[in-house]
Amino acid sequence: MPDTFNQSILFAVLFILIMITGYRLAKVGHKDNSLLFTLHKLAALTNLILIDRMVYLHHKTEPLVIGQKTSMILLNVFFLVTIVSGALMSFEKTSIASVKIVHKIGPWFSVISLGCTDLCDEPLIIKAEFI
């Protein structure tokens, strides 16, 4: 993929936007600022779609190794759990503490999973030598 650096910058900018809008929403509440709430949701969804599209296009040119597949599955799971926990927080008048914790740590696990996807470029080869 020739434009990987620019895409990585875009992903980083979107993640930062998600974090900034999320922290701001925690301070003011989503009912007071619907524009910020919408920006937060759209940035998260856009980032997930763009990341999955990039991996799909990469997978068409060269197969993903098991570490990359695992990282991408985890990335999508963490992203979806974060989106669901955010939806639960927005529907409930008083959110459950565990949902708030999941919504706070989910994005960080997503970032770590995305980083692990890049670290797993080479296939894991285990050589068994007999003495």
CORTALIN-V319241 format. One record per helix or strand. SS is the DSSP state (helix for helix, strand for strand). FROM is the first residue (numbers start at 0). LEN is the number of residues. Records with the same first field share a line. If there is no record, write none. Layout:
SS: FROM-LEN, FROM-LEN
//
This chain:
helix: 3-25, 33-28, 65-26, 96-23
//
